[in-house]
Amino acid sequence: MTRVLRSHPPELSAIQASVRDSLDRVGDEIKRIVLSDFAHIEEVNEHLLFMRGKLFRPTLLLLSSRLEGDASYDDALTPAAVVELVHLATLVHDDAVDHSALRRGLPTVNALWTHQVAIIMGDYLYSRGVAELARVGRLEALAVLANAANEMSVGEMRQLTSYDALDFSEDDYCRLIAAKTASLMAAACEMGGLVGAPRYREPLARYGHNLGMAFQIADDLLDYTGNEAVTGKPTGHDLRERKVTLPLVGALQRATPAEEREIRAFFTLADPADEDIARIVSIVAARGGLAYAHARAVRYADLAHVALDEVPGGVSQDALRDAIAYAVDRRR
């Protein structure tokens, strides 16, 4: 049964309120973990920490760790910082692979330095995180994180070896975002469970997976409906990079032969103009691609709610439920 999402989803700051004390310390923990006596690495670290995101994944980990009380505040701090480091490492690598110049409105590592530096820094962030989990003896959490990192790598390779973008099916798309996005959110929630509520690690992992699926579909929708001032990237960015996401997959199911020819012609353009992007966006909207993708996001949101039915109620569970509404309808 579909649960009605809020017309005005909660602000992330409200979701983070009950774990704000620990989140304020996650930044310091990240700095401690990546500290290096090599000046060039420190220079890049400073830039990366400046462009750090909203700490959504550490938030999920901390909330998951507190389902049965507050005893795990300090125990969850290092895993929360490591999850953010791994997330940051994947973004650095993605920007290098995609040759992206901007991330969250700021120059990427590969734009400021080189692609080689970006790849090395991504490796550095990941290896420091792994080493830290091993140092504090969180071996089960390390195994969960390593599995997610492997899934993300395989997902990236799948995307790189997809030669005909328009042959990309909905199953292909779901497999890709399960690997590239949902795997790390599932890991964050399961790791939180391992720290403070180990008997709930399985439903928490399911919650994180379905939340991640909904989150990525909503993010892909924003590429069609958002604007650069809000999202930190230009509308149509995915289309410029010949990435087929769920709104386009859904629209192609209903496109006329003429519209399909237009879309295929667009994917042959070396450097599409803004008008070309706008035309594809208009076709996707007219053929129901946006509504199709949003419905799929809501379906995954429902599954995330079902998983939370299996964990204790209270402040943390409420915040995790609010995170679902935030993930699906943020910035809309």
ABEGO torsion letter per residue (X at the ends): XBBBBBABBBBAAAAAAAAAAAAAAAAAAAAAAABBABAAAAAAAAAAAAABBAGAAAAAAAAAAAAAEAAAAAAAAAAAAAAAAAAAAAAAAAAAAAGBABBGGBBBAAAABBAAAAAAAAAAAAAAAAAAAAAAGBAAAAAAAAAAAAAAAAAAAAAAABABAAABBAAAAAAAAAAAAAAAAAAAAAAAAAAABAAAAAAAAAAAAAAAAAAAAAAAAAAAABBAAAAGBBBGAAAAAGBBBAAAAAAAAABBAAAAAAAAAAAABABBBAAAAAAAAAAAAAAGAAAAAAAAAAAAAAAAAAAAAABBBEAAAAAAAAAAAAAAABGX
